[in-house]
Amino acid sequence: MKSTDGSDAAKRRAGEAAADRVDDGMVVGLGTGSTTAHAIRALGRAVDAGLDVRGIPTSYQSRALAREVGIPLTTLDEATPDVAIDGADQFAGNDLVKGGGAAHAREKVVDASADRLLVVADESKRAERLDHPVPVEVLPDAVPTVERAVREAGGEPTLRTAERKDGPVVTDNGNLVLDCAFGTIDSPGDLATTLSTQPGGVEHGLFVGLADTLYVGSGDGVRVERY
Ligand SMILES: O=C[C@H](O)[C@H](O)[C@H](O)COP(=O)(O)O
């Protein structure tokens, strides 16, 4: 499920501005999605020009793109990211909803382990308060249990279905995704805690206070917001 109608040029400005902050010798967490893809391509060009970086991908998609553009890869076993670059489906300050591409579980692990998280987005993702449905990756057997818990927490869960396959979206980890509509989220931190403590829920797409810097692309530039 993608919420954005932001232009590709705005996404490219944001992605390239964040990639520009990567210094020689760094290990970089490589997020997932169309905006981060611009950062990955920019890093690939920098590698061609001599920059020494290693990437830690967060999905099949970001791994494939990083390989295509020639970024050497490593893992969390081998290295800790100095910085991670990742997108968002919605942001309010430095609180994010992520997981429109069902990659949020691995993204959260990599983003949280990085010294700094740079979030790349376009202005269409900005909100006063978060109200985007929150994706929750769920063990397949636990779908009914988690659905009940989400309803008890005031949300309405919808099993995400695939577009070119019959049946549900299956994540890179072999799990399913419930998109959980809560309306306006008054307290993202409290909701994150509720969702994190639900057995069978693998990971949710609320990234509360994790982002250090936002690069927000628009029609004519990039706004940099630091937290
Ligand atoms: O699961 C996907 C990720 O969380 C993406 O970073 C997020 O959906 C934003 O993607 P995009 O830049 O394509 O809007």
Ligand as a Chemical Component Dictionary entry (heavy atoms), coordinates in Angstrom:
data_LIG
# 
_chem_comp.id                   LIG 
_chem_comp.type                 NON-POLYMER 
_chem_comp.pdbx_formal_charge   0 
_chem_comp.three_letter_code    LIG 
# 
loop_
_chem_comp_atom.comp_id 
_chem_comp_atom.atom_id 
_chem_comp_atom.alt_atom_id 
_chem_comp_atom.type_symbol 
_chem_comp_atom.charge 
_chem_comp_atom.model_Cartn_x 
_chem_comp_atom.model_Cartn_y 
_chem_comp_atom.model_Cartn_z 
_chem_comp_atom.pdbx_ordinal 
LIG O1 O1 O 0 8.322  -0.879 3.561  1  
LIG C1 C1 C 0 8.712  0.121  2.958  2  
LIG C2 C2 C 0 9.349  1.256  3.556  3  
LIG O2 O2 O 0 9.047  1.508  4.885  4  
LIG C3 C3 C 0 9.437  2.522  2.718  5  
LIG O3 O3 O 0 10.537 3.231  3.192  6  
LIG C4 C4 C 0 8.212  3.409  2.773  7  
LIG O4 O4 O 0 7.090  2.656  2.372  8  
LIG C5 C5 C 0 8.342  4.637  1.882  9  
LIG O5 O5 O 0 8.469  4.251  0.554  10 
LIG P1 P1 P 0 8.432  5.291  -0.652 11 
LIG O6 O6 O 0 9.676  6.101  -0.566 12 
LIG O7 O7 O 0 8.383  4.439  -1.895 13 
LIG O8 O8 O 0 7.190  6.106  -0.515 14 
# 
loop_
_chem_comp_bond.comp_id 
_chem_comp_bond.atom_id_1 
_chem_comp_bond.atom_id_2 
_chem_comp_bond.value_order 
_chem_comp_bond.pdbx_ordinal 
LIG O1 C1 DOUB 1  
LIG C1 C2 SING 2  
LIG C2 O2 SING 3  
LIG C2 C3 SING 4  
LIG C3 O3 SING 5  
LIG C3 C4 SING 6  
LIG C4 O4 SING 7  
LIG C4 C5 SING 8  
LIG C5 O5 SING 9  
LIG O5 P1 SING 10 
LIG P1 O6 DOUB 11 
LIG P1 O7 SING 12 
LIG P1 O8 SING 13 
# 
